[in-house]
């Protein structure tokens, strides 16, 4: 397994079989994200994206990722995931504290982490998105 940090909040985990999983896609607006990780070929290589919460500095690149990779699996905290589904996102897998999702070659388990979560706070009235 390889773990790569690509700027504030964003990580890419490459499994032993070469599959790539992104955590919190803060991409274009992320001053620490190298340009090579904004390229369509790289974004198309992501199998699934995990969203820890709704703040913009953890989700800003989701639209871009989906634009280049429309079938990417989205794994989101339950309340936030419901908002995504209501906004027309596809392939959203909901997860709650203690829950586990098995992907092809990794398990993703949600652990408790106390932190606020809002969504769309940079484009209008923030929407509560769970904790």
C-alpha positions in Angstrom: 0.0 0.0 0.0 1.2 3.5 -0.9 -0.1 6.7 0.8 0.4 10.0 -1.0 -0.5 13.4 0.4 -1.4 15.9 -2.4 -1.9 19.0 -0.4 -4.2 20.1 2.4 -6.7 17.4 3.4 -6.3 15.3 0.2 -4.7 11.9 0.1 -4.5 9.1 -2.4 -4.1 5.5 -1.3 -2.8 3.1 -3.9 -3.6 -0.5 -2.9 -1.2 -3.5 -3.4 -3.1 -4.2 -6.6 -2.6 -0.7 -8.0 -6.1 0.7 -7.4 -6.3 4.3 -6.4 -8.6 5.7 -3.7 -8.9 9.4 -2.9 -9.7 10.9 0.4 -11.2 14.5 0.3 -10.8 15.9 -3.2 -9.6 19.4 -2.5 -7.9 20.0 -5.9 -8.0 23.3 -7.9 -8.3 25.6 -5.0 -5.7 23.7 -2.9 -2.5 25.6 -3.0 -0.5 22.5 -2.1 -1.9 20.3 -4.9 0.7 19.7 -7.6 -0.6 20.2 -11.2 0.1 16.5 -12.1 -2.7 15.5 -9.8 -5.2 17.7 -11.6 -4.7 16.0 -15.0 -7.6 14.1 -16.5 -5.6 10.9 -16.8 -4.9 10.9 -13.1 -8.5 11.8 -12.1 -9.7 9.0 -14.4 -7.5 6.5 -12.4 -9.4 7.0 -9.1 -11.6 4.0 -8.2 -13.4 5.6 -5.3 -13.4 8.8 -3.3 -14.1 9.1 0.4 -15.6 12.3 1.7 -14.9 12.8 5.4 -17.3 15.8 5.7 -18.8 18.6 3.6 -16.5 21.5 4.1 -15.2 23.0 0.8 -11.6 22.3 1.6 -12.5 18.6 1.6 -15.0 18.5 -1.3 -14.1 21.4 -3.8 -12.7 19.0 -6.4 -15.6 16.5 -6.4 -17.3 18.0 -9.5 -14.0 18.0 -11.4 -13.3 14.4 -10.4 -16.8 13.3 -11.6 -16.4 15.3 -14.8 -13.4 13.2 -15.7 -14.6 10.0 -14.0 -18.4 9.9 -14.0 -18.5 6.3 -12.5 -16.3 7.0 -9.5 -17.7 5.4 -6.3 -18.4 8.1 -3.7 -18.3 7.1 -0.1 -19.7 9.7 2.3 -20.8 10.2 5.9 -24.5 9.4 6.1 -26.0 12.9 6.4 -23.7 14.4 3.9 -24.2 11.5 1.5 -28.0 12.1 1.6 -27.4 15.7 0.5 -25.3 14.5 -2.4 -28.0 12.1 -3.5 -30.6 14.9 -3.2 -28.4 17.0 -5.5 -28.3 14.4 -8.2 -24.9 12.7 -7.5 -24.7 9.0 -8.5 -22.8 6.1 -7.0 -23.0 7.4 -3.5 -22.4 4.8 -0.7 -23.6 6.0 2.7 -21.5 5.1 5.8 -22.0 5.8 9.5 -19.8 5.5 12.5 -18.6 1.9 12.9 -19.7 1.0 9.4 -17.5 -0.8 6.9 -17.5 -0.8 3.2 -15.6 -3.5 1.2 -14.3 -2.4 -2.1 -12.4 -4.7 -4.4 -9.2 -4.8 -2.5 -9.6 -2.5 0.6 -12.0 -2.1 3.5 -13.1 1.4 4.5 -14.3 1.8 8.1 -15.8 5.0 9.4 -14.4 6.0 12.8 -15.6 8.6 15.2 -14.0 12.0 14.7 -15.8 15.1 16.2 -15.8 17.9 13.6 -18.5 20.1 12.3 -19.7 19.7 8.7 -21.5 22.1 6.4 -21.9 22.0 2.6 -21.8 24.8 0.0 -20.7 27.3 2.5 -18.7 29.2 -0.1 -21.5 29.6 -2.6 -24.5 30.6 -0.4 -26.2 29.7 2.9 -24.4 26.7 4.4 -26.3 23.5 4.7 -25.8 21.4 7.8 -24.1 18.1 6.7 -23.8 16.1 10.0 -20.6 15.6 12.0 
